[in-house]
Amino acid sequence: MRPFECDGLSVYRALPLMVALPTNTGQVREILKTCYRLGVPVVTRGAGTGLSGGALPLEQGLLLVLTKLNRILAIDPLNRTARLEPGVRNQAISESAARYGLYYAPDPSSQVACSIGGNVAENSGGVHCLKYGLTVHNVLEVTVLTIEGDELVLGSEALDAPGFDLLALINGSEGMLGVIIEVVVRLLPLPETAQVVLAGFASSEAAAATVSEIIGAGIVPAGLEMMDRLSVEAVEAFNSPGYPRDAEAVLLCELDGGEAEVAEQMTRVREILETQRASSVTVSHSESERLRLWQGRKNAFPAVGRIKPDYYCMDGTIPRRELPRVLADISAASSRYGLAVANVFHAGDGNLHPLILYDANQQDELEKAERLGAEILTMCIEAGGTVTGEHGVGMEKIDSMCEQFPAAELEQFHALKYAFDPPGLLNPGKAVPTLHRCAELGAMHVHGGKLPFPDLPRF
C-alpha cells in the first residue's frame, strides 16, 4: 500500500486501512454500498498527480483507486464529444480524437499522467484555459455514484439540461459529493494554425504589465504564461528550450485560429511587446518550434526540482491588474523568509504557481515554506482573488479557507455536503474547514499566533 500513501503533495503521508482497485463500475458500486453499511470512510484517487493532498488516505478508511477504469467508451465526431471512464489520461483524449481533427482543450502540465476523473474533481486548468476555459467549461455530463451506491447523471450531452446546474457543482468537488464513474467532454476542432511568441523582459513587473496590455487590446490568446528568471534558468539547464537566460522574466503568448487572423493578432502583439520594451522576441515558424518553446513551460515543475531537494507548489488566483504588486510582495516575502521562490503561472487568468524552494533535511525549512505559502495565499485574498485556481483545497489550503469565507458561507458548503453525503463518509476532513477549526484559527490570529497546519504525519 506504500505507493498510495500520498498524492503529488508528498509532505503529507498516511497508509490507508485498505486499497481497492476496481476494474468496472459494478465493483465500485458494491464497494461503496459496503463502506456505507459499515460506516467506513472512502477517499477516491485517480492518477495521484494532485498537489493539494486531496487524495491523502485515511488510516481508518478505504482508498478507492480508479486508474483501471481507463476506457474511452465513445468518440462522436459529429457532435464533437467523447465519453470516458474516469481513469482515462488527459493527453490520451486528444491523441484519440486527433484522427477526427479534434482535441480536448484543458491541458494541465501533468496531462501525460493525470486522469479526467481527477481533472473534474479538481476543476483543472492548463496553459490554454484563458481562451478555452477550465474543466468545468469543457464537460457536458458526469455520472457519479453516491456513498449509498446510487447513480446520478448530472448535465447532458445537449447544450443545456433541466433543473439546477449540479454539473457545475460536481466540478471541483474534490471527491466530497460522489464518485465519478463516467465523463462526457466537449471536443474542439484543431486550429488551422497556432503560433507562439516568446518575449523576455528586464523585470517581472514589466512582464506582468504586458499581460494586461495584451488583454486590454482585445486579444484573447490561446495561452499566456509567465516565468521568472529562476524558472528560466531551471528549464534551460533541464531541456534547453531556447529561453533568454539574461531576462528577469519571460512571457509565452500563443495565438491560434485562421491563418490571416493569427497573422494580424501576432502583428498587434509584437507592437505591444515593442511598446513595453521587451528585451527579446522569438516567434515560432513551425509546429516543431512551437512545441519546443512550450516544452520549457510544460517541464518547469520537474526542472525546478533540480535546484533544491524539495519545493512547495502554491496555487492562488488574483485579478490580472494586481500581478505586478503581488509579484513584488512575493519577492519581498521570499527575502524575509530566506527561501527562494520560482514563479511559473498562467498569467492570462492570474493563476499563480509560486514554487517555494526548501530542503526538508534542514531544520524548520518545511515549516518556513508552509508559513510563506500561507502568507502568499493571504496576499491573493487581500488582492481580491482566491486561494486556489486549479489544484483544489484538499488538506493544504483548508485553513486558508477560513480567511476566504465567512461562517455563513462555510455553513452552506457543509449543507451541500450533507445533501449528497449525509453520513459524511466521502473524503471527510478535506476542502471545507469546520466552523470550530476556523474559530480556533481566529482566536490564534487575535493573540498573534502563527497559522497552524493540520496535525498530519510529515516526512
N, C-alpha and C positions, 0 to 999 in steps of 0.2 A: 504493500500500500504506500510505500515511501514516495513513489513518483507523483502521488496525488496530494501530497501534504500542503501544497501551496499553489497559487497561480503565479502570474508574472511579477507580483509584488512579494518576492520571496523572503522579505524580512519577517513576515508573519507566517508561521507554520504550525500545523497540528495534524496528527494522524486521526482519520475518521474511524468510527466504530466498524464500518464495513464499506466496501466499494461495490457498486453494481454497474455492469456494462451491458445493458440490454442490446439486442440486435433487431428488435421490432417494437412497434408501438403497443402491441398487446402485452408484452413483458413490462413496458413502462407503466401501463395501466394497473397491472397486478401488483407491481412494486409499490405504487402509490396507495392503492387500497390497503395493502398490508401495513404500510407505515402509518396510515390514518387509523387503522384499527388498533395498532399497538402504541400509538402516540409517539412514534419515532420521528424526529426532525429530518428534513431532506434538504440537502444542498445540491442544486443541479450545476453541472460543469460541462463546458464544451471543450474547446481545444486547450484551455488553460492559459491563454495569452493575455488575459485581463490584467490590468495594472492597479486595481484598487482593492484587492483582497476580497472581491465579491464571491469567488469560488473557494474561499478558505473553508476547509472541512470543519465539522463539529465533532469533538471527541466522543460524544454520545449520539451521533447522528449518522445517517447514511449519505454517502456521496454518490449521486446519480450521474454517471458519465455517459454522454450521448454521442460520442465520437463514432460509434459503429452504425448509427443511423445516418448514413452518408450517401444516400442515393439521390440523384437528380431524377425526379419522378416524371417530369414532362417539361418540354420547352415548346411554347406556342409562338412561332414566328409571326403569325398573322396578328394576334393580339399583343404580341411583344411581352410575354410573361414567362416565368419559369416557376415550376412547383418543385419544392426542395424539402428534403429531410433536414433536421437541424444541424447535423454533423457535416454538411457539405462545406468545403472550404470556399472562402470568398473568391479567391482567384479562379477556382475551378468553374464558377458560374460563367464568367466572361470567356474562359477557354472553351467551354461547351457551346456558348451562344455565338461565338465568332463565325462559325460556319454559315450562320444566317445573317451575317453583317450586323450583329447586335452585341451589346455588352452590358454589364451591371456597373453602375456608376460609382457607388460608395467604395472607396479603396483605402482602408486603413493601412498603415505601414506594415502591419503584421498580416496582410492579406494572403500571403503564401501559406499561412498556417491557420489563421483564425477562422471560425465557423460562422455560418449565417445565423444559427440559433443564438450564439453569443453576441453577434452584431445587433440582433433585435433586442436582446436583454439589456445591452448597454447603450443602445441607440448610437452606434459607432458612426464616425465620420470618415475622414480621409482627406487627401490633398485636393480632391475635386469637389468637396462639399460646398464650396462657395457658390458655384453655379448650379450644381445638381442636387444639393441638399444632403441631409443626413439619412440614416437608415429609414427613419420614420417617413420621409418623403418618397421613398422608393419601394415601400412594402404595401401590397394591396390587401393581403389576407394572412392571418395567422391562426393556426389551430393549436389550442392548448388543452392540457388536462389539468383539472383541479386536484387538490390534495385528496379528494374523495374518489378520483379516477373518472370523473365526468368530463365529457368532451365539449368544448366551446369553440365555435368558429367565429372569429372576430374579423370584421371587414368583409370584402367581397372582391371578386375579380372584376366586377363592374367599377365604374368611376366613383360610385357612392354606394353606401349601404344604409338601410333604415336603422333608426334607433340612435342611442348615444354612441359617440365615437370612442368605443372601447379599444379599437385598434391602436389609436394614438397612446392610450393608457398603457398598453402592454409593451410598447416600445420604450425601453429604458426602465422597465420594472424590476430588473436585476434579480429575476427568479423568485420574487416575493409573492406573486399573484397566481402563477400557474407554470406548468412545464410545457415548453414549446415543442411540438412534435411535427409541425409542418408549416412552411412559409411559402407564400406566393409573392414574388418580387416583380417589379416593373423593369423591363429591359429597354435600352435606348439604342438607336441606330449609331453605328460607329461614325464619328465625324468624318467629313470629306477630307479635312486636313487639320492638323494640330501643330502648333509651333510654340516653342518656349524661348523666353529671353531671360538670361542670367545677368543681373546687374550688381556691381559692387559699390559700396558706399563708405565714406570716411567715418561714419558713426551710425550706431543703431537708431538713434533718434531721426537721422536723415532718411534712413530706410523706412522707418515706421511712418514718417510724414508722407513719403511717396505712396504708401499704400492708400492713404486717404485721398491723395490726388488722383490716383488711377480710378478708384471707385467714384469719386466726385465728378469725374469726367464722363460718367455714364457707361463706363466699360465694365462688364462683368466677366472677369477671366474664368476659365475653367478651373484654374488653380492659382493661388497667390500665397507663396510660402516665404518665410524669412528664417535666416540662420545667422548667428553672430560669429565673431572671429574664432572663438574656441571650438565651435561646432565645425566650422570650415576647416580648421587645421586638422581636426579629428578625421573627417571624411576624406581629405586629401591624402592623409597617411594611410587610410584604410583601403580605398579603391580608386584614388586619383581621377575623379570625375571632371577635373579641369576648372575648379573654382579659384578665384583670385585670392591668393594667400595674404596679400597686403591689405585687403579690405577688412574694415571693422564689422561689416555686416553685408549679407547678400540677399537679394530678392530673386525668387523664381516666379515668373509670370507666364502662365500658359494660356494661349488663345486657341479656340477651336471653332469649327463651323465650315461654311463655304470658303473656297479659296480667296475670292475677292473680299469677303467680309474680314477674314483673318488678316489679309494684307493691309486693309485700311486701318484696322484696330492696332496692328503692330506699328504702323507709322505713327499713330497717335501716342502709343505707349512710349516709343522711343523719343518722341518730342518731350513728353513729361519727364523721362529719365534725364534728358539733357538739361531741362529747366531745373531739375532737382540736383544737378551736378553729380550724377553717378560717375564714379571713378573708372568704371569699366563696363562694357556692354557686350554680351555674346549672344547671338541668335542662332538657334538650331536651323539647319537647312536640309536635314534628312531625318527619317524616323530613328535611325540609329543614334544620331546626335541628340535628338530629343530624349530618348531613353537614357542615354549616358548622363545628361545633365540632371535628370530626375534620380538617377541612381544614387547620387550623393545624399539627397534628402531622404530617400527611402531607407538608406542604410545608416542614417545619422545615429540612431539609438545604439546599435551594436558598435559603431565606430567610437562613440564617446566612452563606451565601456572599456576601451583600451587605455584610456588616460588614467583612470583610477580603479581600484579594485571594486568599488561599488558606486552606484548612482541611484538617486531617488527622483523618479519622474513625476512631476506635478501636472495638473490638468485643470486650469481655470479659464474663464472666458470674460472678456471685458469689451466695452464699446471700442470700435476702431480708433475714435478720436483720442482715447486715453492711452494708446500704445506708447507714445514717447515718454509720458510721465511715469507710467507703471514700469517700463523697462529701466528707467533711471532709478526708480525706487528699489527694484530688484537688485540692481548693481550695487547700490548703497548697502542694502541688507547683506548681500554676499560678502562685502568687505567687512562689515560689522561682525559677522559670524565666522569669518576666516575660512569660508568654504566656496570654492569656485562654482559658478553656475553657467552651464551651456544652454543657450536659448535656441530652441527649434520649435517653430509653431506655424499654425495656419493663420497667417497674418490677415487674410481677407475677411475672416469672420471673427477675428480677435480671440481665437482659441490658443492660449499659451501652453507650452510644454517646457517649462524650465527644468533642466536636468541638474540636480544638486549633487555634486561630486563629493564623495567621502570615502573613508576607509574604516570598515566595521571593526578592523583589528585594533584601531586606535580608540582609547578610552573616551567615551562620551561623544564621539563623532556622529554616531547614529542618532542620538538624542538631539544633537545640534541640527542635524539635517532635517529631522521631523519638525523641530521648532521653527526653522527657517521656512519649511514648506507651509506650515500653518500660517505663518506671517504673510507669505505670498498670497494665500487664499483670502486672507483678510483684506489685502490690497485690492484683490479682484472685487470683493463685495463692496468695499468703500468706493470703488470706481464705477459702481452701477452694474457690475457683472454678476457672475455666478461661480460656485465652487467646482463645477465640472462642465466640460463641453462634450466629452465623448467617452471618458474612461469609467464613468459611474462613480458612485459614492462608496459602496462596499463597506469595508472596515476603515479604510484610510481616511475618509473625509467625514465620518459620521459626527464627529464633534464640531466640525466647521458648519454643519447643517444647523446647529444651534444658533450660530451667528447669522446665517442666511434667512431663517424663517422664524417668525413669532410662534408662540404656543398655539394659537388658534389654527394656524395653517398646518402645524405638525399634527394636531388632533384630527384634521381632515385626512391627512395621509394615513394615519392609523385606522381611521374609519374605512377607507378604501381597502386597506389590507385586510381588515376584518370581513368585509363583504365578500372577498374572494377566498379567504383562508381563515375561517373562524377559529380553528384551534391554534393558529399561528405556527404551523409546522414547516412552512416553506421558507428556507433561508432566514431563519429568525436572527435578530440582532444586527442585521445589516441595513444599510441605506438610510433608514429613518430612526433618529435617536428617540429614546423615551423622554417624556417631559421631566421625569425625575433626574435623568442624566443632564439635561440642559440646565435645570435648576442648580445642580451641583457645580456645573461649569460657571454659571452666572455668579454664584457665591465666591468662587475662586477668583474670578476676574475682579470682583469688588475688593477683595483682600490682596490683590496684586500677585496672585499665584500664577504660575505658568499653566499653559494649556496642557492638560494631561492626555495621554493616549490610552486606548483600550488595553486592559491587562491581558496580553496575549504572549505566548511563548515567542522569544526572539532569538535569532541566530546570527 
